[in-house]
Structures are given as structure tokens and as C-alpha cells.
Amino acid sequence: MAAKDQDRININTAGVKELTQLPGIAKNAAYNIVNHRERHGLFTYWEELGEVKEFPVHKLEEIKLRADLACDDEGFRPPRHVRPNHLERVRKKTAGYTRATRRPARIHDSSEHGPH
């Protein structure tokens, strides 16, 4: 079983090339995982990976079988502790502000103006 544990990929230390070996992780998702990890700290819960753009949440159970979230390396920031309601807020966050209606552009008629 020790050899099997050595084959597991550590999400908190793996580079892009290693992360792409996980099921469902494309190159863009791997880059996003590394960038998210560098900006926000180590992952401590599997659900936090859902915050990463383009992460295949539907493959999370398969990924858990081949990866782990060990946080024992000193070269990284300390692990973050996410409140459970934060993950819920991230899931509900809208994509962005869009205006429902737009006013038509005002046409400028130069005949309305008198001579200067």
C-alpha cells in the first residue's frame, strides 16, 4: 500500500504537467489550479477545488482516488481555512453585472443649434 500512496499526486505541490495526469484535468484547469494555489494558499478541503475556474467538479470522486491534499511542505504558504458558507457563496455568485435594458443612443442634430 505504501507504493500506492507514492503514486498519488499532491494537489498542493504538483506542477501543471503532473496535474494533467489526473482524470478530467485539462491543461487550462491545471494552470488555474496552480495559479489559485499561489494566490490563495494551499487547499485543505476537496470542495475548495470547486472555486477553481474550469475545474471538473463532476470528476472529483475519481480525482480523490489518485490525488491527495497533503500540506506538510514548508516552501508554501500556510493552509487556509475556509468557512463552509464561503463555498456556498462562491457557487451562487453571478457571472457579472449586465444591464437589462439599454437606452438608444441620442442622435445629435446639428440643425438644432443656432450660429455662434
Summary of the structure (lengths in Angstrom):
residues: 116
radius of gyration: 23.3
end to end distance: 90.2
largest distance: 91.1
contacts: 233
relative contact order: 0.16
helix: 44%
strand: 3%
